[in-house]
Amino acid sequence: MEKMWAGRFQKALDKKADDFNSSIRFDCRMYAQDIRGSIAHAKMLGSVGILSSEDVELIIKNLQEIKSDLDSGKLVFDNNAEDIHMFVEGELTKRIGDAGKRLHTSRSRNDQVAVDIRLYLRDEAEEILSLIKETMAAIVDKAEESVDIIAPGYTHLQRAQPISFGHQLMAYAMMLKRDIGRIQDAVARMNEESPLGSCALAGTTYAIDRQMTAEALGFSGASANSIDGVSDRDFCLELMSAFSLLMMHLSRLSEELILWSSWEFKFIDLDDSYTTGSSIMPQKKNPDMAELIRGKTGRVYGNLMGLLTTLKGLPLAYNKDMQEDKEAIFDSIDTVKMCLEVLAPMLATMKVNGENTYRAAQKGFINATDLADYLVKKGMPFRSAYKIVGTIVAECIEKDCVLDNFPLTEYQKHSALFAEDLYNEISLETCVSKRLSEGGASPASVRVQIAKIREFLKD
């Protein structure tokens, strides 16, 4: 295929250089967005009298047919094309001749690709938002099943305080809610300005209507500076940053699933459909899907850092380095989608072992804070209560017992405030149910959290 820019050159591009320069193998995924942008551009050129109504009608009809042929597989991408923009334009010209050549009037590939990638990322972001919501729904369903299951909460990976297991799960629903907000914010900023009409960098001498194409493509307006219009890739970085935070949250959840499913914890059982075995150890059931999500997080981080590094020293306006934006953001999109698609059903089929979480909660003196609070409620300063309870815990460790069965006579050696009612106050059920503060770990509080997230997902 002859290059659209071949007129200036005496020699053909070297084959290896051509392959190195070409982006058709990865930007071909934007064909629908490229055609959408071209249709909007053609309509605008017709409205301002640059194209005849006959040419506009012919261009739009054939662009729609090209899309339909690509959708069905009747038309395949030509790997000799430089990029998706040249492929579509070349195919259009092949079908309708000179009318196809007129489409590129008052447009450059610089503003064309800048609008295409925005349209593509907007479409993909919507799909990712839907997948995040599916994952949140799976978390909320499992949290609702686990509201009354008592488990140890951890700090420093040490048993700290008793909680509802549903409370732990709902923490991840809150993280994903923020991820949704970040992605929506990034998309909103991306939609503020359409670059179409910025041309190569300086705009055009034609009296075009940029507001018309912006409105047709769902943008709030046209870019205010044509150089910024073609050289801005902040929207890629912002989305990739949001994806990195999302993957960090998925990785933390995956790490807990890995720990919880181990024999050392056995808090959960992952369904066989989302685990694998060993080639030599028949007893193994490995949480490979969770491990892969944890591992792929680094890949998404790497894409963000790679593009930040690519852009950091570029002079204005467009430079070919910016072609590196696509593989990075496309890979991040694909990775995020794969992880979410497997995580939601893995959570939905997960079983929580309430007996094991309860047994774990009985150990580790995780009701010690509640014992200190018991003394505080009877008038003792918290720091004094804290010291007394710390001393009692040390004695329990020495005598191999727990706070629940430490004799009352021994308690009263430390303070006359201790009475028989302390055992009810430090029972795990009481410790969890009394954490009624907003956002706390009690079943009642967790049910409020669940209701709020369900309302958010409905909206």
C-alpha positions as CSV (number, residue, x, y, z in Angstrom):
1,M,0.0,0.0,0.0
2,E,1.4,3.4,-1.0
3,K,1.9,5.8,1.9
4,M,-0.4,8.8,1.9
5,W,2.7,11.0,2.5
6,A,4.8,9.4,-0.2
7,G,4.9,12.4,-2.5
8,R,7.8,14.1,-0.7
9,F,10.1,11.0,-0.8
10,Q,12.3,9.6,-3.6
11,K,12.7,6.1,-2.0
12,A,10.3,3.7,-0.3
13,L,10.6,3.1,3.4
14,D,12.8,0.3,4.4
15,K,10.8,-2.8,5.2
16,K,12.1,-3.1,8.8
17,A,11.7,0.6,9.3
18,D,8.2,0.3,8.0
19,D,7.3,-2.5,10.4
20,F,8.9,-0.5,13.2
21,N,6.9,2.6,12.4
22,S,3.6,0.8,11.8
23,S,0.9,0.7,14.6
24,I,-1.9,-1.1,12.7
25,R,-1.3,-4.3,14.6
26,F,-2.4,-2.7,17.9
27,D,-4.4,0.5,17.0
28,C,-6.7,-1.5,14.7
29,R,-8.9,-2.1,17.7
30,M,-10.0,1.6,17.4
31,Y,-11.6,1.1,14.0
32,A,-15.1,1.8,15.2
33,Q,-14.1,5.0,17.0
34,D,-12.0,6.1,13.9
35,I,-15.1,5.7,11.7
36,R,-17.3,7.4,14.2
37,G,-14.9,10.4,14.2
38,S,-14.7,10.5,10.4
39,I,-18.5,10.4,10.0
40,A,-18.8,13.4,12.4
41,H,-16.0,15.2,10.5
42,A,-17.7,14.5,7.1
43,K,-21.0,15.9,8.3
44,M,-19.3,19.0,9.6
45,L,-17.4,19.6,6.3
46,G,-20.8,19.3,4.5
47,S,-22.5,21.7,6.9
48,V,-19.9,24.5,6.2
49,G,-19.8,23.9,2.5
50,I,-16.4,22.3,2.2
51,L,-17.9,19.0,0.9
52,S,-20.9,18.6,-1.3
53,S,-24.0,16.9,0.2
54,E,-23.5,14.1,-2.4
55,D,-19.9,13.5,-1.2
56,V,-21.0,13.5,2.4
57,E,-23.7,11.0,1.8
58,L,-21.3,8.8,-0.2
59,I,-18.6,9.0,2.4
60,I,-20.9,8.2,5.4
61,K,-22.6,5.3,3.5
62,N,-19.3,3.7,2.7
63,L,-17.8,4.3,6.1
64,Q,-20.7,2.5,7.7
65,E,-20.3,-0.3,5.2
66,I,-16.6,-0.6,6.1
67,K,-17.4,-0.8,9.7
68,S,-20.0,-3.5,9.0
69,D,-17.5,-5.4,6.9
70,L,-14.9,-5.2,9.7
71,D,-17.5,-6.2,12.3
72,S,-18.4,-9.3,10.4
73,G,-14.9,-10.3,9.3
74,K,-15.7,-9.8,5.6
75,L,-13.0,-7.1,5.6
76,V,-9.7,-7.8,7.3
77,F,-7.0,-5.4,8.3
78,D,-4.1,-4.9,5.9
79,N,-0.9,-5.2,8.0
80,N,0.9,-3.2,5.3
81,A,-1.1,-0.1,6.3
82,E,0.7,2.3,8.6
83,D,-2.1,2.7,11.1
84,I,-5.9,2.3,11.4
85,H,-6.5,5.9,10.1
86,M,-4.6,5.2,6.9
87,F,-6.3,1.8,6.5
88,V,-9.8,3.2,6.8
89,E,-9.0,6.2,4.5
90,G,-7.3,3.9,2.0
91,E,-10.3,1.5,2.0
92,L,-12.7,4.4,1.6
93,T,-10.7,5.8,-1.3
94,K,-10.6,2.4,-2.9
95,R,-14.4,2.2,-2.8
96,I,-15.4,5.7,-3.8
97,G,-12.3,7.4,-5.3
98,D,-11.7,11.1,-5.0
99,A,-14.6,11.7,-2.6
100,G,-12.7,9.6,-0.1
101,K,-9.6,11.7,-0.6
102,R,-11.6,14.8,0.3
103,L,-12.5,13.5,3.8
104,H,-9.1,14.5,5.3
105,T,-9.6,18.2,4.5
106,S,-8.9,20.3,7.6
107,R,-7.8,17.3,9.6
108,S,-4.5,15.7,10.5
109,R,-3.7,12.3,11.8
110,N,-2.5,14.1,14.9
111,D,-5.9,15.4,15.9
112,Q,-7.6,12.3,14.4
113,V,-5.7,9.9,16.7
114,A,-6.2,12.2,19.7
115,V,-9.9,12.1,19.3
116,D,-10.0,8.3,18.4
117,I,-8.2,7.3,21.6
118,R,-10.4,9.4,23.7
119,L,-13.5,7.8,22.2
120,Y,-12.0,4.4,22.6
121,L,-11.0,4.9,26.3
122,R,-14.4,6.4,27.0
123,D,-16.1,3.2,25.7
124,E,-13.7,0.9,27.5
125,A,-14.0,2.9,30.8
126,E,-17.8,2.3,30.7
127,E,-17.2,-1.5,30.4
128,I,-14.7,-1.4,33.2
129,L,-17.1,0.5,35.4
130,S,-19.7,-2.1,34.8
131,L,-17.3,-4.9,35.7
132,I,-16.3,-3.1,38.9
133,K,-20.0,-2.8,39.9
134,E,-20.4,-6.6,39.3
135,T,-17.4,-7.2,41.6
136,M,-18.9,-4.9,44.2
137,A,-22.2,-6.7,44.0
138,A,-20.4,-10.0,44.6
139,I,-18.6,-8.6,47.6
140,V,-21.9,-7.1,49.0
141,D,-23.7,-10.4,48.6
142,K,-20.9,-12.3,50.3
143,A,-20.8,-9.7,53.1
144,E,-24.5,-10.0,53.7
145,E,-24.1,-13.8,54.0
146,S,-21.3,-13.2,56.5
147,V,-22.7,-10.4,58.6
148,D,-23.1,-12.6,61.7
149,I,-19.9,-14.5,61.3
150,I,-17.4,-13.5,63.9
151,A,-13.7,-13.3,62.8
152,P,-10.5,-11.7,64.1
153,G,-9.6,-8.3,62.6
154,Y,-5.9,-7.8,62.1
155,T,-3.3,-5.0,62.4
156,H,0.3,-5.8,61.6
157,L,-1.0,-9.3,60.6
158,Q,-1.6,-9.9,64.3
159,R,-5.0,-10.6,65.7
160,A,-6.3,-7.3,67.0
161,Q,-10.1,-7.0,67.6
162,P,-13.2,-9.2,66.9
163,I,-15.2,-8.1,63.9
164,S,-18.0,-9.3,61.6
165,F,-16.4,-11.0,58.7
166,G,-18.8,-9.1,56.5
167,H,-17.2,-5.9,57.8
168,Q,-13.8,-7.0,56.4
169,L,-15.4,-7.7,53.0
170,M,-17.2,-4.4,52.9
171,A,-13.9,-2.5,53.3
172,Y,-13.1,-3.6,49.7
173,A,-16.5,-2.5,48.5
174,M,-15.6,1.0,49.8
175,M,-12.3,0.9,48.0
176,L,-14.0,0.0,44.7
177,K,-16.6,2.7,45.2
178,R,-13.7,5.2,45.2
179,D,-12.2,3.6,42.1
180,I,-15.5,4.1,40.3
181,G,-15.4,7.8,41.3
182,R,-11.8,8.2,40.1
183,I,-12.5,6.6,36.7
184,Q,-15.6,8.7,36.3
185,D,-13.6,11.9,37.1
186,A,-11.0,10.9,34.5
187,V,-13.6,10.3,31.8
188,A,-15.3,13.6,32.7
189,R,-12.1,15.5,32.2
190,M,-11.3,13.6,29.0
191,N,-14.7,14.7,27.6
192,E,-14.2,18.4,28.3
193,E,-12.4,19.2,25.1
194,S,-12.5,17.6,21.6
195,P,-9.1,17.8,19.8
196,L,-10.7,17.4,16.4
197,G,-10.0,20.4,14.3
198,S,-6.6,21.1,15.9
199,C,-5.1,19.5,12.8
200,A,-1.3,19.0,12.9
201,L,-0.8,21.6,15.6
202,A,-1.8,25.0,14.4
203,G,-5.5,24.6,13.5
204,T,-6.7,25.2,9.9
205,T,-7.4,28.0,7.5
206,Y,-10.8,26.5,6.7
207,A,-13.9,28.0,8.4
208,I,-14.8,24.7,10.2
209,D,-17.3,24.2,13.0
210,R,-15.4,22.5,15.8
211,Q,-18.3,22.8,18.2
212,M,-20.4,20.7,15.8
213,T,-18.0,17.8,15.8
214,A,-17.4,18.1,19.5
215,E,-21.1,17.9,20.2
216,A,-21.6,15.0,17.7
217,L,-18.9,13.0,19.5
218,G,-20.1,13.7,23.0
219,F,-17.6,16.3,24.1
220,S,-18.4,19.4,26.1
221,G,-16.5,21.6,23.7
222,A,-13.5,22.0,21.6
223,S,-9.9,22.2,22.8
224,A,-9.0,25.8,23.6
225,N,-5.4,25.4,22.3
226,S,-4.6,23.5,19.2
227,I,-1.1,22.5,20.3
228,D,-2.4,21.2,23.6
229,G,-5.2,19.5,21.6
230,V,-2.8,17.2,19.7
231,S,-0.1,16.7,22.4
232,D,-2.2,16.1,25.5
233,R,-2.1,12.6,26.8
234,D,-2.9,13.5,30.4
235,F,-6.2,11.6,30.0
236,C,-4.3,8.4,29.3
237,L,-2.1,8.9,32.4
238,E,-5.1,9.8,34.6
239,L,-7.0,6.6,33.6
240,M,-3.9,4.5,34.0
241,S,-3.3,6.0,37.4
242,A,-6.9,5.1,38.4
243,F,-6.4,1.6,37.0
244,S,-3.3,1.3,39.1
245,L,-5.1,2.2,42.2
246,L,-7.9,-0.2,41.3
247,M,-5.4,-3.0,40.7
248,M,-3.8,-2.3,44.1
249,H,-7.2,-2.8,45.7
250,L,-7.8,-6.0,43.8
251,S,-4.3,-7.2,44.8
252,R,-4.9,-6.5,48.5
253,L,-8.1,-8.5,48.3
254,S,-6.4,-11.3,46.4
255,E,-3.6,-11.4,49.0
256,E,-6.3,-11.9,51.7
257,L,-8.0,-14.6,49.7
258,I,-4.7,-16.4,49.4
259,L,-4.0,-16.2,53.1
260,W,-7.6,-17.0,54.1
261,S,-7.7,-20.1,51.9
262,S,-4.4,-21.5,53.3
263,W,-4.5,-24.4,55.9
264,E,-3.0,-21.9,58.4
265,F,-6.2,-19.8,58.2
266,K,-8.8,-21.9,56.4
267,F,-11.3,-19.0,56.8
268,I,-12.6,-19.6,53.2
269,D,-12.8,-22.2,50.6
270,L,-12.4,-21.1,47.0
271,D,-14.4,-23.0,44.4
272,D,-12.6,-25.6,42.4
273,S,-13.5,-23.6,39.3
274,Y,-11.1,-20.9,40.4
275,T,-8.2,-22.9,41.7
276,T,-5.6,-25.3,40.2
277,G,-3.6,-28.3,41.4
278,S,0.0,-29.4,41.5
279,S,1.8,-31.6,38.9
280,I,3.3,-33.7,41.7
281,M,1.5,-33.0,44.9
282,P,-2.1,-34.4,44.7
283,Q,-3.3,-32.7,47.9
284,K,-2.7,-29.2,46.6
285,K,-5.4,-26.7,45.8
286,N,-3.7,-23.5,44.7
287,P,-5.4,-20.0,44.5
288,D,-3.8,-19.3,41.2
289,M,-6.4,-16.8,40.0
290,A,-5.9,-14.6,43.1
291,E,-2.1,-14.9,42.7
292,L,-2.3,-13.9,39.0
293,I,-4.4,-10.8,39.9
294,R,-1.8,-9.9,42.6
295,G,1.0,-10.5,40.0
296,K,-0.6,-8.5,37.1
297,T,-0.9,-5.5,39.4
298,G,2.8,-4.8,38.8
299,R,2.2,-5.0,35.0
300,V,-0.4,-2.2,35.2
301,Y,2.0,-0.1,37.4
302,G,4.7,-0.7,34.8
303,N,2.5,0.6,32.0
304,L,1.8,3.8,33.9
305,M,5.5,4.4,34.7
306,G,6.5,3.6,31.1
307,L,4.2,6.2,29.7
308,L,5.1,8.8,32.3
309,T,8.7,8.3,31.3
310,T,7.9,8.5,27.6
311,L,6.1,11.8,27.9
312,K,8.3,13.5,30.5
313,G,10.8,15.1,28.0
314,L,8.8,15.6,24.9
315,P,8.8,19.1,23.2
316,L,5.5,20.3,21.8
317,A,3.6,19.4,19.8
318,Y,3.1,15.8,18.5
319,N,6.1,13.4,18.4
320,K,6.1,9.8,17.3
321,D,7.1,8.7,20.8
322,M,3.4,9.4,21.6
323,Q,2.5,6.2,19.6
324,E,3.7,4.4,22.8
325,D,0.6,5.5,24.6
326,K,-1.6,2.9,22.9
327,E,0.1,-0.4,23.8
328,A,0.5,0.8,27.4
329,I,-3.1,1.9,27.9
330,F,-4.5,-1.0,25.9
331,D,-2.6,-3.6,27.9
332,S,-3.8,-2.0,31.2
333,I,-7.4,-2.1,30.0
334,D,-7.1,-5.7,28.9
335,T,-5.5,-6.7,32.2
336,V,-8.0,-4.8,34.4
337,K,-10.9,-6.4,32.5
338,M,-9.5,-9.9,32.8
339,C,-8.9,-9.6,36.5
340,L,-12.4,-8.2,37.2
341,E,-14.0,-10.8,35.0
342,V,-12.5,-13.6,37.1
343,L,-12.7,-12.0,40.5
344,A,-16.4,-11.4,40.7
345,P,-17.5,-15.1,40.1
346,M,-14.6,-16.3,42.3
347,L,-16.0,-14.2,45.2
348,A,-19.6,-15.3,44.4
349,T,-18.7,-19.0,44.7
350,M,-16.4,-18.6,47.7
351,K,-17.5,-20.3,51.0
352,V,-16.7,-18.7,54.4
353,N,-15.9,-21.1,57.2
354,G,-17.5,-19.4,60.2
355,E,-16.4,-22.1,62.7
356,N,-12.8,-21.5,61.8
357,T,-13.1,-17.7,61.9
358,Y,-14.7,-18.0,65.4
359,R,-12.1,-20.3,66.7
360,A,-9.4,-17.9,65.5
361,A,-11.2,-15.0,67.2
362,Q,-11.2,-16.8,70.5
363,K,-7.4,-16.7,70.5
364,G,-5.0,-13.8,70.6
365,F,-6.7,-11.8,73.4
366,I,-8.6,-9.7,70.8
367,N,-11.2,-8.7,73.5
368,A,-8.5,-7.0,75.6
369,T,-9.6,-3.5,74.5
370,D,-13.1,-4.3,75.5
371,L,-11.9,-5.4,78.9
372,A,-10.1,-2.1,79.3
373,D,-13.3,-0.3,78.2
374,Y,-15.2,-2.2,80.9
375,L,-13.0,-0.6,83.5
376,V,-13.3,2.8,81.9
377,K,-17.1,2.7,82.0
378,K,-16.8,2.1,85.7
379,G,-14.7,5.2,86.2
380,M,-11.1,4.2,85.7
381,P,-8.9,6.4,83.4
382,F,-8.2,4.6,80.1
383,R,-4.4,4.5,80.5
384,S,-4.7,2.9,84.0
385,A,-7.1,0.4,82.6
386,Y,-4.8,-0.3,79.7
387,K,-1.9,-1.1,82.0
388,I,-4.0,-3.4,84.2
389,V,-5.3,-5.3,81.2
390,G,-1.8,-5.6,79.8
391,T,-0.7,-7.2,83.0
392,I,-3.6,-9.6,83.0
393,V,-2.9,-10.6,79.5
394,A,0.7,-11.4,80.5
395,E,-0.5,-13.6,83.3
396,C,-3.0,-15.4,81.0
397,I,-0.1,-16.2,78.6
398,E,1.9,-17.5,81.5
399,K,-1.0,-19.7,82.8
400,D,-2.0,-20.8,79.3
401,C,-5.6,-19.4,79.5
402,V,-7.6,-16.6,77.9
403,L,-9.5,-13.6,79.2
404,D,-12.8,-15.5,78.9
405,N,-11.8,-18.1,81.5
406,F,-9.4,-16.1,83.7
407,P,-10.9,-16.5,87.2
408,L,-12.9,-13.6,88.7
409,T,-10.8,-13.9,91.9
410,E,-7.7,-13.3,89.8
411,Y,-9.3,-10.3,88.1
412,Q,-10.2,-8.8,91.4
413,K,-6.6,-8.9,92.6
414,H,-5.9,-6.2,89.9
415,S,-9.0,-4.1,90.6
416,A,-12.1,-4.1,92.8
417,L,-14.1,-2.8,89.8
418,F,-14.1,-6.3,88.2
419,A,-17.4,-8.1,88.7
420,E,-19.2,-11.2,87.3
421,D,-20.7,-9.1,84.5
422,L,-17.2,-8.7,82.9
423,Y,-17.6,-12.1,81.2
424,N,-20.6,-11.0,79.2
425,E,-18.9,-7.7,78.4
426,I,-15.9,-9.5,76.8
427,S,-17.7,-12.3,75.0
428,L,-17.0,-12.1,71.3
429,E,-20.6,-11.7,70.4
430,T,-20.9,-8.7,72.8
431,C,-17.6,-7.2,71.6
432,V,-18.8,-7.2,68.0
433,S,-22.4,-6.3,68.5
434,K,-21.5,-3.2,70.6
435,R,-19.3,-1.6,68.0
436,L,-22.3,0.5,66.9
437,S,-20.3,3.6,66.0
438,E,-21.0,4.7,62.4
439,G,-18.8,2.6,60.1
440,G,-18.0,0.2,62.9
441,A,-17.8,-3.6,62.9
442,S,-21.1,-4.6,64.4
443,P,-23.6,-6.6,62.3
444,A,-26.0,-3.6,62.5
445,S,-23.4,-1.2,61.2
446,V,-22.4,-3.7,58.4
447,R,-26.0,-3.9,57.3
448,V,-26.1,-0.1,57.0
449,Q,-22.9,-0.2,54.9
450,I,-24.5,-2.9,52.7
451,A,-27.6,-0.9,52.2
452,K,-25.6,2.2,51.2
453,I,-23.5,0.3,48.6
454,R,-26.6,-1.4,47.2
455,E,-28.2,2.0,46.8
456,F,-25.0,3.3,45.1
457,L,-25.0,0.3,42.7
458,K,-28.7,0.9,41.9
459,D,-28.1,4.5,41.1
